[in-house]
Amino acid sequence: MEIEIQWWTSVIELVSNVGFPIFISLFLLQRMETKLDDVVKALHDLSTVIKSTPL
């Protein structure tokens, strides 16, 4: 509970200091990073399958 309160306090402070657009940009970049990690893993798995398939 205490960590959640600290997180929200940090978020409110961030929004008040740097502005709402910058906060939203950082939030979306963080979400995009996790999706890009999934794409990289899928590409790695695909290349592994392609290498193991005989021609």
Secondary structure, DSSP 4 states (H G I P E B T S, - for coil): -HHHHHHHHHHHHHHHHH-HHHHHHHHHHHHHHHHHHHHHHHHHHHHHHHHHS--
